[in-house]
Amino acid sequence: MLKGCDISDMNNDHINMMRDALCCSLYMFYMLLGLAHLVSKFLPSFCIKLVKNSVDERS
């Protein structure tokens, strides 16, 4: 089905697309933030464990 070339309809579609893209990028941003938070939480202790293990093996 072809839609009539209605300007307000076109604008509405465009606005919806923009809003969806914005929501999607915000969602991805928050996911990355959460991931970075988890990494910053667990990575230091993991690195400390690795360093301790390698130091223990040397001595």
N, C-alpha and C positions, 0 to 999 in steps of 0.2 A: 504494500500500500504506500503510495506516494503522498507525502504531506504537502499541503499548499505552502507556497513561499511566504509564510507569515513572519513578519519581522519580530514581533514580540515572542513568537514561538521559538524562532532561531536564537534570540537573545537568551531565552529561558534555558534552552539546551546548552548553550555556551556557558551560562552561569552554573548550571548543574555539573557540567564537565569540569569547570574550574574548581568548584567546591569539592568534587570527588577527588581530583588530583591533589588538592590541598590536604584533604583528610588523609589520603593515602601517604603523602610525604610526611605529614606530621606523625602518623602511626609508625612509619619506618624509622623516623627520627627517635621516637620514644623507645622503640624496640632496640635501636642501637645504643641509646643511653642506658637502658636496662642491662644490655650485654656488657657495656663498658663498666658499669657499676659492679656486675658480678665478677668480671675479670679483675678489676682493681681490688675486689674483696679477697678473691681466692689466689690470685697470682703471687702476691708477696709471700704468703705462707708456703706456697708450693716451691717458690724459688729458695726460700730459707731451708726447706727440707732438702732440696737438691744440694745446696751448698754444704749443709751439715753432713749429708751422706758422703759427699766427695771428700770432705775434710776428714771424716771418720775413716774412710778407706785409706787415705794417705798415711795417717798416723799408725 
